[in-house]
Amino acid sequence: MVQSVSVVMPIRNEEAHLRAAVERVIGQGYEGDLEILLAVAPSSDRTREIADELAAADPRIRVLDNPKGFTPVGLNIAIQAARHDVIVRVDGHGELSPGYISTAVRLLEETGAANVGGLMDAQGTTPLSEAIAAAYNSKLGLGGGGFHIEDTPAGPADTVFLGVFRKDVLDSVGGFDESLHRAQDWELNYRLRAAGHLVYFSPELRVVYRPRNSYRALLKQFFTTGQWRREVARRHPDTLSLRYLAPPLAVAGVGGGFAVGLLGLVLRSRLLTAALVAPLVYLAFLTAATATMEVTPRARLHLPLVLGIMHMAWGYGFIKGLPERTDSAR
């Protein structure tokens, strides 16, 4: 039996990628009934105009308003408006691989999972975004998260990229937590697993992800992600692992080592100066990582700074956490 599916897309400032993302959904050629719900947040580019044009050209596409602008709010708006029992999440800068939807529906039936998802296949279009994509796809960049790594085997998972859900199960756990502006995917999958449901990863499912294309955007993205991952850890302490603690520990080690080492140089203390070993070790790691990762020569020039921003911005965001007023609103 072919299931009917609702594709939900939270959209904001996606002028560059929205058409390609929607075309990949339509190009699936899915045999069952399909609708595409674009939950559009206030944007500073032509995102809304493009969304309206796409909806005018295809009756399967509906545009919904997301006045608050946050991703989990847009997702819940689209899910509540969905007419079908299977929810396929797609981002405005993500492109589904051929057969993605039909494969996901089949896996839902075969595994009995509440959510199935696959690989986040980061691909850049410029030397900088190629370097960022390579860091996403490497254990040396994001630390080996399952859905980032090509050789991760199929099976139960803590979380997956995007996801294809059973709508009734989503409703039963309350949907996405709208108070989490980032890390809401991870937290939702945590609640699904806590409720006894299966979250299933399969490398058969692949989504092309277009990463940021500026250092400033990358820094802001990872700093904010670190802050919100700290919030998830505050709410669910049992979710902490060495992988998530590594970036803040690196920030503390590099920053503390540099400060103490400089003080040692000023005071002519060999013992304090020895603390410079910590930042030097990290620089050696960046050098080795840059030399071993597979990228084009022009992209390789960006890798040391890209990796440093990812690790340090995420780690510092985790240490700093959310502003007090943000915490008190939760």
C-alpha positions in Angstrom: 0.0 0.0 0.0 1.4 3.4 -1.0 1.1 5.9 1.8 0.1 9.6 1.3 2.8 12.0 2.5 3.0 15.6 3.6 6.3 17.3 3.1 6.9 20.1 5.6 9.5 22.8 5.0 10.3 25.6 7.4 11.7 28.4 5.2 13.6 31.6 6.0 16.0 33.5 3.8 16.3 30.6 1.3 16.1 32.6 -2.0 19.3 30.8 -3.3 18.1 27.3 -2.6 14.3 27.1 -2.3 13.5 26.3 -5.9 16.0 23.5 -6.1 14.8 22.0 -2.8 11.2 22.0 -3.9 12.1 20.7 -7.4 13.9 17.7 -5.8 10.7 16.9 -3.8 8.5 17.1 -6.9 11.1 15.2 -9.0 10.8 12.2 -6.6 7.9 11.1 -8.8 6.3 9.6 -5.7 3.3 7.4 -6.6 1.1 8.3 -3.6 -0.7 11.5 -2.8 1.8 14.3 -2.0 1.5 17.8 -0.6 4.2 20.3 0.1 3.7 22.8 3.0 6.0 25.8 3.0 6.0 27.5 6.4 7.6 30.8 5.5 9.2 33.0 8.2 9.8 36.8 7.7 12.7 37.0 5.4 15.0 39.7 4.1 15.2 38.3 0.6 12.7 37.0 -2.1 11.9 33.8 -0.2 8.2 34.6 0.2 7.8 35.7 -3.5 9.5 32.5 -4.7 7.3 30.4 -2.4 4.1 32.1 -3.7 5.3 31.5 -7.3 5.9 27.8 -6.6 2.5 27.5 -5.1 0.8 29.2 -8.0 2.4 26.8 -10.4 1.6 23.6 -8.5 -1.6 22.9 -6.6 0.2 20.4 -4.3 2.1 23.3 -2.8 0.7 25.4 0.0 2.3 28.5 1.7 1.8 29.0 5.4 2.8 32.0 7.5 5.3 31.5 10.4 5.2 35.0 12.0 7.4 34.0 14.9 10.1 32.9 12.5 11.6 30.1 14.5 12.2 26.7 12.9 10.2 24.5 15.4 7.3 26.9 15.2 7.2 26.6 11.4 7.5 22.8 11.6 4.5 22.6 14.0 2.4 24.9 11.9 3.0 22.8 8.9 2.5 19.5 10.7 -0.8 20.7 12.1 -1.9 21.7 8.6 -0.8 18.4 7.1 -3.5 16.2 5.6 -1.6 12.9 5.5 -0.3 10.3 7.9 3.4 10.4 7.0 5.4 13.6 7.6 8.6 14.2 5.5 10.8 17.0 6.8 12.8 18.9 4.2 14.9 22.1 4.7 15.0 25.0 2.3 18.7 24.3 1.6 18.4 20.5 1.4 18.0 18.4 -1.7 16.5 14.9 -1.5 18.3 12.1 -3.3 16.2 10.1 -5.9 13.7 7.7 -4.3 14.2 9.3 -0.9 10.5 9.5 0.0 9.5 6.0 -1.3 12.5 4.4 0.5 11.6 6.2 3.7 8.0 5.1 3.6 9.1 1.5 3.0 11.5 1.7 5.9 8.8 3.0 8.2 6.7 0.0 7.4 9.6 -2.5 7.6 11.1 -1.3 10.8 8.0 0.0 12.6 10.0 3.1 13.5 8.4 6.4 14.5 11.1 8.3 12.6 13.5 7.2 9.9 16.3 9.4 8.4 19.7 9.1 6.7 22.9 10.9 5.7 23.4 14.6 5.7 25.6 14.9 2.6 27.1 18.3 2.8 28.2 19.7 -0.6 29.8 23.1 -1.2 29.7 25.2 -4.3 32.6 27.5 -3.6 36.1 26.8 -2.1 34.9 28.1 1.3 31.7 26.1 1.4 33.5 23.1 0.1 35.8 23.3 3.1 32.9 23.7 5.4 31.2 20.7 3.7 34.3 18.6 4.2 34.5 19.5 7.8 30.8 18.5 8.2 31.4 15.1 6.6 34.6 14.3 8.7 35.1 12.9 12.2 37.7 15.6 12.6 35.1 18.3 12.0 31.9 17.4 13.8 33.3 14.6 15.8 31.7 11.6 14.2 27.9 12.1 14.5 26.3 9.1 12.9 24.3 10.9 10.1 27.4 12.8 9.0 29.6 9.7 8.3 29.3 7.7 5.1 30.1 4.3 6.6 27.6 4.5 9.5 25.5 1.2 9.3 21.7 1.0 9.3 20.0 0.5 12.6 18.6 2.2 15.7 20.0 5.7 16.3 19.8 8.5 18.9 18.9 11.0 16.2 18.8 11.3 12.4 19.0 14.1 9.9 15.7 15.8 9.2 13.4 12.7 9.4 10.3 11.0 8.0 7.7 10.6 10.8 4.4 8.9 11.6 2.1 11.9 12.2 0.2 10.2 15.0 3.3 9.5 17.0 4.5 13.1 16.5 1.1 14.3 17.8 1.4 11.9 20.8 4.7 13.4 22.0 3.6 17.0 21.4 5.5 17.8 18.2 8.7 19.9 18.2 9.5 21.9 21.3 9.0 25.5 20.2 11.1 26.9 23.0 14.2 25.3 21.4 15.3 27.5 18.6 18.2 25.0 17.8 18.7 21.3 18.6 15.0 20.7 18.4 15.5 17.7 16.2 17.8 16.0 18.7 15.4 16.8 21.6 12.4 15.5 19.7 14.2 12.2 18.9 15.1 12.0 22.6 11.5 12.2 23.6 10.5 9.7 20.9 13.0 7.2 22.3 12.0 7.9 25.9 8.4 7.1 24.9 9.5 3.7 23.7 9.5 4.5 19.9 12.2 3.5 17.5 14.4 6.1 15.7 16.0 4.4 12.7 19.0 5.4 10.6 19.6 4.2 7.0 22.4 5.2 4.6 19.9 4.5 1.8 18.4 7.9 2.7 20.6 10.8 1.6 20.0 14.6 1.6 22.3 17.1 0.0 22.9 19.9 2.4 24.2 23.3 1.3 26.4 24.8 4.1 27.0 28.5 4.9 29.3 30.4 2.6 30.9 32.9 4.9 33.1 32.7 8.0 30.7 35.1 9.8 27.7 33.0 9.1 29.5 29.8 10.1 30.7 31.4 13.4 27.2 32.6 14.3 25.7 29.2 13.4 28.1 27.1 15.5 28.1 29.5 18.5 24.3 29.5 18.6 24.2 25.7 18.2 26.5 25.3 21.1 24.4 27.6 23.2 21.2 25.5 22.5 23.0 22.2 22.9 23.9 23.4 26.4 20.2 24.1 27.0 19.3 20.5 25.9 21.9 19.2 28.3 20.5 21.3 31.1 17.0 19.9 30.5 18.3 16.3 29.9 21.6 15.8 31.7 21.7 12.1 30.7 22.3 13.2 27.0 25.8 14.5 27.7 28.7 12.5 26.2 32.4 13.0 25.6 31.6 14.0 22.0 29.6 17.0 23.2 32.1 17.9 25.9 35.1 17.8 23.6 34.6 21.3 22.1 34.1 23.2 25.5 37.1 21.3 26.9 39.2 22.3 23.8 38.1 26.0 24.3 39.1 25.8 28.0 42.4 24.1 27.2 43.4 26.3 24.3 42.3 29.6 25.9 43.5 28.8 29.4 46.8 27.4 28.1 47.4 30.5 26.0 46.6 32.9 28.8 48.7 31.1 31.4 51.6 30.6 28.9 51.7 34.3 28.1 51.8 35.1 31.8 54.6 32.6 32.1 56.6 34.4 29.4 56.0 37.8 31.2 57.1 36.3 34.5 59.8 34.2 33.0 58.3 31.1 34.6 59.1 27.9 32.7 56.3 26.1 34.6 53.6 28.6 33.5 55.1 28.9 30.0 54.7 25.2 29.6 50.9 25.7 29.4 51.5 26.9 25.8 51.7 23.2 24.9 47.9 23.1 24.9 47.3 25.6 22.1 50.3 24.2 20.2 48.9 20.7 20.3 45.6 22.0 18.9 47.4 23.8 16.1 49.2 20.6 15.4 45.8 18.9 15.2 44.5 21.5 12.8 47.6 21.0 10.6 47.3 17.3 10.5 43.5 17.5 9.8 44.0 20.0 7.0 46.7 17.7 5.4 44.6 14.5 5.6 41.1 15.6 4.6 40.1 15.2 1.0 39.3 18.6 -0.5 40.4 20.6 -3.5 43.6 22.7 -3.2 41.6 26.0 -3.0 39.3 24.6 -0.4 42.2 23.3 1.7 43.4 26.8 2.2 40.2 27.5 4.2 40.2 24.3 6.3 42.3 25.4 9.3 40.1 28.4 10.0 36.9 26.5 9.2 37.8 23.7 11.7 38.9 26.2 14.3 35.6 28.2 14.0 33.5 25.0 14.2 35.3 23.7 17.3 35.9 27.0 19.2 32.5 28.7 18.4 30.5 25.6 19.3 32.6 25.1 22.5 32.4 28.7 23.6 28.6 28.8 22.9 28.2 25.7 25.0 30.2 27.2 27.9 28.4 30.5 27.7 24.9 29.1 27.4 21.8 31.1 26.7 21.2 34.6 28.2 19.5 34.5 31.6 16.4 36.1 30.2 16.2 33.3 27.6 16.5 30.6 30.3 13.9 32.2 32.5 11.4 32.3 29.6 11.5 28.5 29.4 
